[in-house]
Every structure is written in structure tokens, then in C-alpha cells.
Amino acid sequence: MICHICRQGETKQGTATVTLERGGLTLVIKGVPAQICENCGEEYVDESVTERLLETAEEVAADGTQVDIREYRAA
């Protein structure tokens, strides 16, 4: 697909590092499947992956964790 940000580059399958912050929680998830623009580096994560990321964030927040770094795992 053509990048929606730079409108110049094509996206290719790769992995990204996603950082989510809410309240006192900072969650870093590495190795997230994403489409990445070859030109500007913008990262696009599909709906099912986003859903998994948000589920993970809810689980970590419920434990009272403040900082967590982990590898992405599909459900």
C-alpha cells in the first residue's frame, strides 16, 4: 500500500516496537508485526494486532505494573 503520511513510499511487512503509556504504566512491546513505509518509516499495525496489544496493556495495567518490556506474542 502507499503510505498515508508521506504519500511517496510503499509499505512492506516488517516488525515494529510499540510503546503504550497510560496513567503510570509504560509498556514497550518489541517485534510487533507491521507494514512499514520504505520512504519515511511510518508503521501500520492491523486491527487484530492492535486488539492484542490493547488486551496485553489491560492485563499489565491490572497487575499494577509501572514499566514492562516484552516481545509480541500472537493470541
Gaussian input, Z-matrix of N, CA and C with variables (Angstrom, degrees):
# hf/3-21g

backbone

0 1
 N
 C     1     B1
 C     2     B2     1     A1
 N     3     B3     2     A2     1     D1
 C     4     B4     3     A3     2     D2
 C     5     B5     4     A4     3     D3
 N     6     B6     5     A5     4     D4
 C     7     B7     6     A6     5     D5
 C     8     B8     7     A7     6     D6
 N     9     B9     8     A8     7     D7
 C    10    B10     9     A9     8     D8
 C    11    B11    10    A10     9     D9
 N    12    B12    11    A11    10    D10
 C    13    B13    12    A12    11    D11
 C    14    B14    13    A13    12    D12
 N    15    B15    14    A14    13    D13
 C    16    B16    15    A15    14    D14
 C    17    B17    16    A16    15    D15
 N    18    B18    17    A17    16    D16
 C    19    B19    18    A18    17    D17
 C    20    B20    19    A19    18    D18
 N    21    B21    20    A20    19    D19
 C    22    B22    21    A21    20    D20
 C    23    B23    22    A22    21    D21
 N    24    B24    23    A23    22    D22
 C    25    B25    24    A24    23    D23
 C    26    B26    25    A25    24    D24
 N    27    B27    26    A26    25    D25
 C    28    B28    27    A27    26    D26
 C    29    B29    28    A28    27    D27
 N    30    B30    29    A29    28    D28
 C    31    B31    30    A30    29    D29
 C    32    B32    31    A31    30    D30
 N    33    B33    32    A32    31    D31
 C    34    B34    33    A33    32    D32
 C    35    B35    34    A34    33    D33
 N    36    B36    35    A35    34    D34
 C    37    B37    36    A36    35    D35
 C    38    B38    37    A37    36    D36
 N    39    B39    38    A38    37    D37
 C    40    B40    39    A39    38    D38
 C    41    B41    40    A40    39    D39
 N    42    B42    41    A41    40    D40
 C    43    B43    42    A42    41    D41
 C    44    B44    43    A43    42    D42
 N    45    B45    44    A44    43    D43
 C    46    B46    45    A45    44    D44
 C    47    B47    46    A46    45    D45
 N    48    B48    47    A47    46    D46
 C    49    B49    48    A48    47    D47
 C    50    B50    49    A49    48    D48
 N    51    B51    50    A50    49    D49
 C    52    B52    51    A51    50    D50
 C    53    B53    52    A52    51    D51
 N    54    B54    53    A53    52    D52
 C    55    B55    54    A54    53    D53
 C    56    B56    55    A55    54    D54
 N    57    B57    56    A56    55    D55
 C    58    B58    57    A57    56    D56
 C    59    B59    58    A58    57    D57
 N    60    B60    59    A59    58    D58
 C    61    B61    60    A60    59    D59
 C    62    B62    61    A61    60    D60
 N    63    B63    62    A62    61    D61
 C    64    B64    63    A63    62    D62
 C    65    B65    64    A64    63    D63
 N    66    B66    65    A65    64    D64
 C    67    B67    66    A66    65    D65
 C    68    B68    67    A67    66    D66
 N    69    B69    68    A68    67    D67
 C    70    B70    69    A69    68    D68
 C    71    B71    70    A70    69    D69
 N    72    B72    71    A71    70    D70
 C    73    B73    72    A72    71    D71
 C    74    B74    73    A73    72    D72
 N    75    B75    74    A74    73    D73
 C    76    B76    75    A75    74    D74
 C    77    B77    76    A76    75    D75
 N    78    B78    77    A77    76    D76
 C    79    B79    78    A78    77    D77
 C    80    B80    79    A79    78    D78
 N    81    B81    80    A80    79    D79
 C    82    B82    81    A81    80    D80
 C    83    B83    82    A82    81    D81
 N    84    B84    83    A83    82    D82
 C    85    B85    84    A84    83    D83
 C    86    B86    85    A85    84    D84
 N    87    B87    86    A86    85    D85
 C    88    B88    87    A87    86    D86
 C    89    B89    88    A88    87    D87
 N    90    B90    89    A89    88    D88
 C    91    B91    90    A90    89    D89
 C    92    B92    91    A91    90    D90
 N    93    B93    92    A92    91    D91
 C    94    B94    93    A93    92    D92
 C    95    B95    94    A94    93    D93
 N    96    B96    95    A95    94    D94
 C    97    B97    96    A96    95    D95
 C    98    B98    97    A97    96    D96
 N    99    B99    98    A98    97    D97
 C   100   B100    99    A99    98    D98
 C   101   B101   100   A100    99    D99
 N   102   B102   101   A101   100   D100
 C   103   B103   102   A102   101   D101
 C   104   B104   103   A103   102   D102
 N   105   B105   104   A104   103   D103
 C   106   B106   105   A105   104   D104
 C   107   B107   106   A106   105   D105
 N   108   B108   107   A107   106   D106
 C   109   B109   108   A108   107   D107
 C   110   B110   109   A109   108   D108
 N   111   B111   110   A110   109   D109
 C   112   B112   111   A111   110   D110
 C   113   B113   112   A112   111   D111
 N   114   B114   113   A113   112   D112
 C   115   B115   114   A114   113   D113
 C   116   B116   115   A115   114   D114
 N   117   B117   116   A116   115   D115
 C   118   B118   117   A117   116   D116
 C   119   B119   118   A118   117   D117
 N   120   B120   119   A119   118   D118
 C   121   B121   120   A120   119   D119
 C   122   B122   121   A121   120   D120
 N   123   B123   122   A122   121   D121
 C   124   B124   123   A123   122   D122
 C   125   B125   124   A124   123   D123
 N   126   B126   125   A125   124   D124
 C   127   B127   126   A126   125   D125
 C   128   B128   127   A127   126   D126
 N   129   B129   128   A128   127   D127
 C   130   B130   129   A129   128   D128
 C   131   B131   130   A130   129   D129
 N   132   B132   131   A131   130   D130
 C   133   B133   132   A132   131   D131
 C   134   B134   133   A133   132   D132
 N   135   B135   134   A134   133   D133
 C   136   B136   135   A135   134   D134
 C   137   B137   136   A136   135   D135
 N   138   B138   137   A137   136   D136
 C   139   B139   138   A138   137   D137
 C   140   B140   139   A139   138   D138
 N   141   B141   140   A140   139   D139
 C   142   B142   141   A141   140   D140
 C   143   B143   142   A142   141   D141
 N   144   B144   143   A143   142   D142
 C   145   B145   144   A144   143   D143
 C   146   B146   145   A145   144   D144
 N   147   B147   146   A146   145   D145
 C   148   B148   147   A147   146   D146
 C   149   B149   148   A148   147   D147
 N   150   B150   149   A149   148   D148
 C   151   B151   150   A150   149   D149
 C   152   B152   151   A151   150   D150
 N   153   B153   152   A152   151   D151
 C   154   B154   153   A153   152   D152
 C   155   B155   154   A154   153   D153
 N   156   B156   155   A155   154   D154
 C   157   B157   156   A156   155   D155
 C   158   B158   157   A157   156   D156
 N   159   B159   158   A158   157   D157
 C   160   B160   159   A159   158   D158
 C   161   B161   160   A160   159   D159
 N   162   B162   161   A161   160   D160
 C   163   B163   162   A162   161   D161
 C   164   B164   163   A163   162   D162
 N   165   B165   164   A164   163   D163
 C   166   B166   165   A165   164   D164
 C   167   B167   166   A166   165   D165
 N   168   B168   167   A167   166   D166
 C   169   B169   168   A168   167   D167
 C   170   B170   169   A169   168   D168
 N   171   B171   170   A170   169   D169
 C   172   B172   171   A171   170   D170
 C   173   B173   172   A172   171   D171
 N   174   B174   173   A173   172   D172
 C   175   B175   174   A174   173   D173
 C   176   B176   175   A175   174   D174
 N   177   B177   176   A176   175   D175
 C   178   B178   177   A177   176   D176
 C   179   B179   178   A178   177   D177
 N   180   B180   179   A179   178   D178
 C   181   B181   180   A180   179   D179
 C   182   B182   181   A181   180   D180
 N   183   B183   182   A182   181   D181
 C   184   B184   183   A183   182   D182
 C   185   B185   184   A184   183   D183
 N   186   B186   185   A185   184   D184
 C   187   B187   186   A186   185   D185
 C   188   B188   187   A187   186   D186
 N   189   B189   188   A188   187   D187
 C   190   B190   189   A189   188   D188
 C   191   B191   190   A190   189   D189
 N   192   B192   191   A191   190   D190
 C   193   B193   192   A192   191   D191
 C   194   B194   193   A193   192   D192
 N   195   B195   194   A194   193   D193
 C   196   B196   195   A195   194   D194
 C   197   B197   196   A196   195   D195
 N   198   B198   197   A197   196   D196
 C   199   B199   198   A198   197   D197
 C   200   B200   199   A199   198   D198
 N   201   B201   200   A200   199   D199
 C   202   B202   201   A201   200   D200
 C   203   B203   202   A202   201   D201
 N   204   B204   203   A203   202   D202
 C   205   B205   204   A204   203   D203
 C   206   B206   205   A205   204   D204
 N   207   B207   206   A206   205   D205
 C   208   B208   207   A207   206   D206
 C   209   B209   208   A208   207   D207
 N   210   B210   209   A209   208   D208
 C   211   B211   210   A210   209   D209
 C   212   B212   211   A211   210   D210
 N   213   B213   212   A212   211   D211
 C   214   B214   213   A213   212   D212
 C   215   B215   214   A214   213   D213
 N   216   B216   215   A215   214   D214
 C   217   B217   216   A216   215   D215
 C   218   B218   217   A217   216   D216
 N   219   B219   218   A218   217   D217
 C   220   B220   219   A219   218   D218
 C   221   B221   220   A220   219   D219
 N   222   B222   221   A221   220   D220
 C   223   B223   222   A222   221   D221
 C   224   B224   223   A223   222   D222

   B1=1.4527
   B2=1.5275
   B3=1.3040
   B4=1.4633
   B5=1.5313
   B6=1.3072
   B7=1.4671
   B8=1.5282
   B9=1.3302
   B10=1.4669
   B11=1.5243
   B12=1.3099
   B13=1.4581
   B14=1.5253
   B15=1.3273
   B16=1.4711
   B17=1.5356
   B18=1.3184
   B19=1.4625
   B20=1.5360
   B21=1.3227
   B22=1.4597
   B23=1.5195
   B24=1.3103
   B25=1.4549
   B26=1.5139
   B27=1.3086
   B28=1.4592
   B29=1.5325
   B30=1.3190
   B31=1.4602
   B32=1.5181
   B33=1.3234
   B34=1.4603
   B35=1.5240
   B36=1.3262
   B37=1.4587
   B38=1.5333
   B39=1.3264
   B40=1.4593
   B41=1.5141
   B42=1.3199
   B43=1.4595
   B44=1.5250
   B45=1.3258
   B46=1.4586
   B47=1.5257
   B48=1.3063
   B49=1.4593
   B50=1.5192
   B51=1.3293
   B52=1.4626
   B53=1.5222
   B54=1.3261
   B55=1.4591
   B56=1.5246
   B57=1.3222
   B58=1.4580
   B59=1.5226
   B60=1.3269
   B61=1.4674
   B62=1.5217
   B63=1.3357
   B64=1.4616
   B65=1.5142
   B66=1.3076
   B67=1.4552
   B68=1.5108
   B69=1.3225
   B70=1.4542
   B71=1.5245
   B72=1.3463
   B73=1.4606
   B74=1.5221
   B75=1.3294
   B76=1.4634
   B77=1.5151
   B78=1.3421
   B79=1.4589
   B80=1.5213
   B81=1.3314
   B82=1.4631
   B83=1.5266
   B84=1.3256
   B85=1.4579
   B86=1.5265
   B87=1.3357
   B88=1.4639
   B89=1.5263
   B90=1.3285
   B91=1.4581
   B92=1.5125
   B93=1.3294
   B94=1.4624
   B95=1.5322
   B96=1.3495
   B97=1.4587
   B98=1.5308
   B99=1.3243
   B100=1.4617
   B101=1.5194
   B102=1.3160
   B103=1.4582
   B104=1.5248
   B105=1.3352
   B106=1.4612
   B107=1.5179
   B108=1.3312
   B109=1.4637
   B110=1.5289
   B111=1.3208
   B112=1.4698
   B113=1.5206
   B114=1.3353
   B115=1.4616
   B116=1.5301
   B117=1.3327
   B118=1.4692
   B119=1.5277
   B120=1.3335
   B121=1.4548
   B122=1.5168
   B123=1.3263
   B124=1.4675
   B125=1.5301
   B126=1.3402
   B127=1.4656
   B128=1.5226
   B129=1.3308
   B130=1.4565
   B131=1.5154
   B132=1.3393
   B133=1.4642
   B134=1.5229
   B135=1.3406
   B136=1.4601
   B137=1.5333
   B138=1.3071
   B139=1.4620
   B140=1.5276
   B141=1.3300
   B142=1.4693
   B143=1.5304
   B144=1.3247
   B145=1.4706
   B146=1.5227
   B147=1.3174
   B148=1.4718
   B149=1.5211
   B150=1.3189
   B151=1.4642
   B152=1.5254
   B153=1.3267
   B154=1.4771
   B155=1.5291
   B156=1.3231
   B157=1.4676
   B158=1.5264
   B159=1.3164
   B160=1.4684
   B161=1.5288
   B162=1.3361
   B163=1.4685
   B164=1.5255
   B165=1.3233
   B166=1.4642
   B167=1.5246
   B168=1.3184
   B169=1.4685
   B170=1.5269
   B171=1.3240
   B172=1.4633
   B173=1.5232
   B174=1.3340
   B175=1.4675
   B176=1.5247
   B177=1.3234
   B178=1.4654
   B179=1.5255
   B180=1.3297
   B181=1.4670
   B182=1.5278
   B183=1.3227
   B184=1.4636
   B185=1.5255
   B186=1.3353
   B187=1.4635
   B188=1.5243
   B189=1.3327
   B190=1.4642
   B191=1.5156
   B192=1.3167
   B193=1.4657
   B194=1.5201
   B195=1.3311
   B196=1.4624
   B197=1.5180
   B198=1.3396
   B199=1.4679
   B200=1.5205
   B201=1.3466
   B202=1.4585
   B203=1.5245
   B204=1.3313
   B205=1.4650
   B206=1.5167
   B207=1.3423
   B208=1.4631
   B209=1.5152
   B210=1.3355
   B211=1.4620
   B212=1.5297
   B213=1.3212
   B214=1.4665
   B215=1.5263
   B216=1.3286
   B217=1.4567
   B218=1.5130
   B219=1.3261
   B220=1.4466
   B221=1.5280
   B222=1.3045
   B223=1.4768
   B224=1.4982
   A1=109.10
   A2=116.42
   A3=121.78
   A4=107.91
   A5=116.80
   A6=122.53
   A7=110.60
   A8=115.79
   A9=120.71
   A10=112.33
   A11=117.98
   A12=121.63
   A13=111.45
   A14=116.67
   A15=119.18
   A16=112.65
   A17=116.84
   A18=123.68
   A19=113.06
   A20=116.01
   A21=121.31
   A22=112.47
   A23=116.69
   A24=121.28
   A25=113.78
   A26=114.72
   A27=123.17
   A28=107.68
   A29=116.14
   A30=119.21
   A31=109.58
   A32=114.46
   A33=121.94
   A34=108.45
   A35=114.69
   A36=120.03
   A37=110.00
   A38=115.18
   A39=121.34
   A40=109.03
   A41=116.11
   A42=120.89
   A43=109.07
   A44=114.43
   A45=121.31
   A46=109.70
   A47=115.63
   A48=122.30
   A49=106.57
   A50=116.12
   A51=121.99
   A52=108.58
   A53=115.95
   A54=121.95
   A55=108.35
   A56=116.45
   A57=122.48
   A58=108.17
   A59=116.31
   A60=121.22
   A61=109.13
   A62=114.67
   A63=120.07
   A64=108.05
   A65=116.13
   A66=119.47
   A67=109.73
   A68=117.31
   A69=121.53
   A70=114.07
   A71=117.75
   A72=121.37
   A73=111.49
   A74=115.98
   A75=122.60
   A76=106.19
   A77=116.07
   A78=122.56
   A79=108.63
   A80=116.49
   A81=122.45
   A82=107.20
   A83=115.97
   A84=121.17
   A85=108.14
   A86=115.34
   A87=122.14
   A88=110.22
   A89=116.03
   A90=121.23
   A91=114.34
   A92=116.76
   A93=121.43
   A94=109.08
   A95=118.38
   A96=120.01
   A97=110.48
   A98=116.36
   A99=120.52
   A100=110.47
   A101=115.35
   A102=122.12
   A103=105.59
   A104=117.10
   A105=121.08
   A106=109.16
   A107=116.23
   A108=121.74
   A109=109.80
   A110=115.38
   A111=120.41
   A112=112.05
   A113=117.35
   A114=121.16
   A115=112.54
   A116=117.03
   A117=119.77
   A118=114.01
   A119=117.56
   A120=120.29
   A121=115.16
   A122=117.94
   A123=120.42
   A124=109.06
   A125=115.59
   A126=121.48
   A127=109.63
   A128=115.78
   A129=122.49
   A130=108.70
   A131=115.66
   A132=121.87
   A133=107.10
   A134=117.58
   A135=119.22
   A136=111.72
   A137=115.25
   A138=121.89
   A139=113.55
   A140=117.50
   A141=119.46
   A142=111.37
   A143=116.85
   A144=120.63
   A145=109.56
   A146=117.11
   A147=121.19
   A148=110.23
   A149=116.41
   A150=120.58
   A151=110.70
   A152=116.72
   A153=121.27
   A154=110.74
   A155=117.50
   A156=121.00
   A157=110.91
   A158=116.64
   A159=120.22
   A160=111.51
   A161=117.16
   A162=120.21
   A163=110.66
   A164=115.81
   A165=120.84
   A166=110.49
   A167=116.81
   A168=121.03
   A169=110.68
   A170=117.69
   A171=120.99
   A172=110.73
   A173=117.01
   A174=121.15
   A175=111.21
   A176=116.46
   A177=120.76
   A178=110.51
   A179=116.94
   A180=120.61
   A181=110.95
   A182=117.79
   A183=121.54
   A184=111.97
   A185=116.52
   A186=120.99
   A187=112.73
   A188=117.04
   A189=120.62
   A190=113.20
   A191=117.33
   A192=121.69
   A193=110.04
   A194=116.39
   A195=120.11
   A196=111.94
   A197=117.62
   A198=122.04
   A199=108.04
   A200=115.87
   A201=120.45
   A202=107.93
   A203=116.01
   A204=122.40
   A205=106.57
   A206=116.84
   A207=119.81
   A208=111.30
   A209=115.31
   A210=122.70
   A211=108.47
   A212=115.24
   A213=120.39
   A214=110.30
   A215=115.74
   A216=122.03
   A217=107.31
   A218=116.27
   A219=120.62
   A220=108.76
   A221=115.53
   A222=120.24
   A223=112.58
   D1=156.24
   D2=176.38
   D3=-81.17
   D4=137.48
   D5=179.65
   D6=-62.45
   D7=132.93
   D8=179.11
   D9=-78.23
   D10=-16.54
   D11=-177.72
   D12=-87.01
   D13=-59.55
   D14=-176.50
   D15=-91.33
   D16=-19.34
   D17=-179.79
   D18=58.61
   D19=20.81
   D20=-178.93
   D21=-117.49
   D22=-40.07
   D23=-171.15
   D24=-96.99
   D25=156.93
   D26=171.12
   D27=-91.93
   D28=150.16
   D29=176.49
   D30=-96.31
   D31=149.29
   D32=177.49
   D33=-132.76
   D34=153.29
   D35=179.32
   D36=-65.42
   D37=136.86
   D38=177.89
   D39=-163.52
   D40=-160.19
   D41=176.54
   D42=-129.04
   D43=152.69
   D44=-177.52
   D45=-131.53
   D46=164.33
   D47=170.47
   D48=-107.95
   D49=124.29
   D50=-177.38
   D51=-111.03
   D52=132.02
   D53=176.64
   D54=-114.03
   D55=124.50
   D56=177.85
   D57=-116.52
   D58=133.68
   D59=178.47
   D60=-129.79
   D61=135.50
   D62=175.64
   D63=-156.46
   D64=127.52
   D65=-177.20
   D66=56.53
   D67=-124.80
   D68=179.55
   D69=-94.08
   D70=5.21
   D71=-176.62
   D72=-96.47
   D73=133.35
   D74=168.80
   D75=-123.72
   D76=118.66
   D77=-178.21
   D78=-119.53
   D79=123.81
   D80=177.82
   D81=-113.35
   D82=124.59
   D83=179.27
   D84=-120.90
   D85=120.60
   D86=-178.17
   D87=-98.16
   D88=157.18
   D89=175.18
   D90=72.08
   D91=29.82
   D92=-179.63
   D93=-79.04
   D94=126.24
   D95=178.56
   D96=-62.72
   D97=131.55
   D98=-176.95
   D99=-153.99
   D100=159.28
   D101=168.42
   D102=-93.45
   D103=128.72
   D104=-174.59
   D105=-122.72
   D106=131.30
   D107=179.89
   D108=-69.85
   D109=129.95
   D110=178.45
   D111=-68.82
   D112=-23.80
   D113=-175.56
   D114=-88.37
   D115=-54.53
   D116=-172.71
   D117=-109.70
   D118=-11.95
   D119=178.37
   D120=86.36
   D121=3.21
   D122=177.90
   D123=-57.84
   D124=139.88
   D125=-176.16
   D126=-112.32
   D127=135.11
   D128=178.79
   D129=-121.41
   D130=124.65
   D131=-179.37
   D132=-111.11
   D133=132.77
   D134=-176.81
   D135=-75.16
   D136=170.54
   D137=-172.45
   D138=-61.20
   D139=-42.25
   D140=-178.29
   D141=-67.38
   D142=-36.87
   D143=177.49
   D144=-68.57
   D145=-42.04
   D146=178.06
   D147=-59.88
   D148=-42.93
   D149=178.76
   D150=-59.78
   D151=-43.43
   D152=178.90
   D153=-64.48
   D154=-41.10
   D155=178.69
   D156=-61.32
   D157=-43.77
   D158=-179.33
   D159=-68.41
   D160=-36.78
   D161=175.52
   D162=-61.87
   D163=-43.92
   D164=178.79
   D165=-61.65
   D166=-43.36
   D167=179.48
   D168=-61.37
   D169=-40.71
   D170=178.95
   D171=-63.61
   D172=-42.64
   D173=179.18
   D174=-62.48
   D175=-44.90
   D176=-179.08
   D177=-66.45
   D178=-42.46
   D179=179.84
   D180=-63.49
   D181=-37.19
   D182=-179.63
   D183=-64.70
   D184=-26.44
   D185=178.14
   D186=-79.36
   D187=-8.85
   D188=-179.28
   D189=81.90
   D190=14.02
   D191=179.97
   D192=-68.83
   D193=142.78
   D194=177.83
   D195=-98.68
   D196=-40.61
   D197=179.98
   D198=-135.71
   D199=131.54
   D200=179.39
   D201=-145.16
   D202=135.24
   D203=176.11
   D204=-125.13
   D205=128.02
   D206=-177.46
   D207=-151.39
   D208=166.14
   D209=175.25
   D210=-87.76
   D211=146.25
   D212=177.39
   D213=-67.49
   D214=137.43
   D215=173.86
   D216=-133.15
   D217=124.89
   D218=176.51
   D219=-67.24
   D220=152.55
   D221=-178.54
   D222=-64.28

